[in-house]
Amino acid sequence: MLSGEEYIARGQFGSTGSMGHLHSMTKGDGHWRRAERVLLIVGLILLLTYTIAKLHSTISSRLAVESFTNEHATAIKLADGTGRVGTSGAVDFSIWSPKRILAYQESLITKRELPEAILRIPNLRIEVPVYEGTDDLTLNRGVGRILGTAKIGGSGNIGIAGHRDGFFRGLKDIALGERLELLTTDKSIHYIVEQIEIVQPENVSVLTERGVPSLTLVTCYPFYFVGDAPQRFIVHAKAVGSDASTSFPGAVLNQIESKEKVN
């Protein structure tokens, strides 16, 4: 039989043990609650960061598209002061590859300079800004003048390169006699396609002078080849005149058709 002191001692011990257990549980619950609060805060921060990034991306893309249109307007205003613009700024993605569409959209944010000219092939619904050089960013945003070829607006053979799964995919339907146009800040230069050929990549003779002011378009071939295309699709066009208009007026069409008949 326990003495009173022993009973009390045992009771105190038992009581102390129970209280210690409760304290440990309370302390453990406190840690869990703090962890839950931390996780909740982290989750809210991540959600907020994602929302801000998504909103920023959307706004940036819209501003970039608007900037793209404004760049066109600035780059090809007429010398006669009418202020008409030669391109709508809308891009037809219907025959583009998904990869090239994404690359183009990303390039809107990073490439800001004005184009040197606008290349138009009305029958193929091609209307694309022409920049200097042929680096990846340039060819994602538009097409590029091949360095070493004639300057836009000058004499000689102007070489312009573009991606086969982007702006230049429409070249698959080009034909002899097709009309092309280069719009610069002060004039429109008109061309007629006179030769189409498929060559090996190392054949750079396609960019040599042709005796008359010319335009040579270069893209990879075949157009729907999976991987690095093994050949190059070349379009040669000769200049047939220029004017200060952003479209083919009737007089110019008559002039072109007359030269076609003579040739």
Phi, psi and omega in degrees: 000131183285140174286169180298320181293319179295321180298313180297317180299313178299317180298316179297318180298314179298319181295317180296319178297317180297317180295323178296320179296316178297322180295320179296319179296317180297318180296319178296317178298324179296319178298317179297318180296320178294320178297319179297319179295319179297314179297321178296317179296316179299317179299317179296320179296315179297318179297317179295318179298316179297317181298316180295316180298318180296317180295317179298318180298316181297313181295317181298319180296317180295317179295322180294318178297317179296319178297321179300314179296317180295324178298317178300315182298319180290321187287331189233033172294146184287150176292336182277001173082011181287337177077008178288148183251139185275357179213150183275344183086353180275137181250130179271108182267008191300330180245013179279157172279150179303322179299317182288326176299314180298317180297321178296314181297322178291325182291337180300328185278329189258335182255113189246343187293160180287147176287158176284331183194177173238128176264129180235133170231088190306316183295335181259003180059035176260127178211105194220141176289142179251120179251171175278133175090171184227032177290168185302314182298317180299314183284346171281326184275328182195224172237167186227143174289130180286119181300138183101344176267175184300149176290148178295129181094348180261183178274165180107193183256112180273121178260128180232128181248149178206163181283139180289340179254014179230237183301327185265009177295329179297344179297344178300338182254009183287153183223161175300140181089356179298143180265133177238161180214136172248118180261122176249187182291340184232356180198167173245126180254127185256141183227156174234132179290125181241349179202141175230131181214160177241124186230172174280154183303327183282355181276090181268001180295342180294345182261002181287165180299145183244012176091339178223160176304125189223166176227127178240122179260136184231131173210167181282158184212144000292157186294327183250023180293137178272121184100198180285116182295138187276346184229178179235138179260123187241132176240121178256131178225145178251146179289140180234015179137173179209158176206187183257024182257154178262012177214173178274097177289164183303322182297319181291320178300317179297320180296315180297314183296325179293319180293325178297318181294321180295320182281000000 
